[in-house]
Amino acid sequence: MRTAICATTAQAVAGIQDGSTVLVGGFGMAGMPVQLIDALIDQGASDLTVVSNNAGNGDTGLAALLAKGRVRKIVCSFPRQSDSWVFDGLYRQGRIELEVVPQGTLAERMRAAGAGIGAFFSPTGVGTPLAEGKETRQIDGRSYVLEHPIKGDVALIGAHRADRMGNLVYRKTARNFGPVMATAATLVVAQVHAVVETGELDPEAVVTPSIYVDRVVAV
């Protein structure tokens, strides 16, 4: 199926269902698809599970989605920063679930989903509360914990530019989780700064091929 070039962010997030697992790109605010999240707020989907590196910053982007009460659970590496007061308040009130996943493990669990890997063993988290209830195994004298893939119903990611086929290039650290999230979700929506004609992007610079991208919108 060809990538759809959407005229509006509302069109880009149309059809996202209540109860969806939504992968949200961004390292803090770097690369966060803020306009797509704003459109998702307007669209109204609720009871969401959100997978992201952080649990929102300030009052915009992911934090705004949390503040609307649309998120049932968040899976992230860094739930608390100096400006994560929205998540902090919800968590203390018992209004949101939290699963903490080490950053490298978070990326690898999504990469595993995209690669069709059933599960993998990682040394990260062994002997800590993060390993409780998980299978552990000794391999070559070292302890490992079994981790399962994270697959999304939807991925909302931010890229720098796309061509009309849907190939994506990123800008510096704004790249972060976008490439692995694009492989790990059923519906992948990318917001970009510009859509250029096919052939204008250097093929050697394309990080996410169009085969992984369902919808693109320029913001």
Residue, then its C-alpha position, 0 to 999 in steps of 0.5 A: m500500500r502506498t504512503a498517504i500524504c495527508a493534507t492535515t494532522a486530523q487526517a493523519v490520525a483519523g481512525i485511531q481506536d480507543g485502547s490502542t497502544v501508541l508508540v510516541g517518538g521523542f527524546g524529551m521534546a527532541g523529535m516529539p511529534v507534537q502536532l500529531i499528538d495535538a491532533l490525537i487529543d482533538q480526535g478523542a481516542s482514549d484508554l491508550t497505552v503510550v510507549s515513549n522515552n519520557a512521560g511528558n515534558g511541561d504542558t505540551g505534547l505528550a504531557a497535554l495528552l496525559a492531562k486530558g486523561r486519555v492515557r491508561k498506562i505509560v511505558c517509558s524509561f524516564p517518567r520523572q524530570s523537573d518538568s514532568w509535573v503532569f505525569d507526577g500528579l496523575y501517578r500520585q493520584g493513582r490515575i495512570e499505570l507505569e511500566v519502567v523499562p531501561q532505555g536500551t531495553l525499550a529500544e530493543r524491545m521495539r526493534a525485536a517487534g519489527a524484526g519478528i523476534g519472539a523474545f530476547f535475553s538481556p543482562t540489563g535489570v538483573g537483580t533489580p525490581l525490574a526483573e521481578g516475575k521475569e524468566t532469568r537464565q545463566i548464559d556463559g556464566r552471566s545472568y540474563v532476563l527475558e524481555h518480550p517485544i513491544k508492538g504498537d497499534v500506532a506509531l507517531i513519529g517526527a522526521h525532518r523530511a519525506d519524499r512523496m513515496g514516504n521515505l524519511v530522513y531525520r535531523k540529528t538527535a531528533r532521530n532517536f526512537g523514530p526508526v525502531m518505532a516505524t518498524a514496530a507498529t501496524l499504522v505508522v504516521a510521520q510528521v515532517h517539516a517538508v515533503v519533497e518530490t521523489g528523487e530529491l532525497d539522497p537514497e544513502a541518507v534515507v533512514t526509514p524506507s517508505i515500506y514502513v510508513d503509512r501516512v505523512v503530514a507536513v507541519 
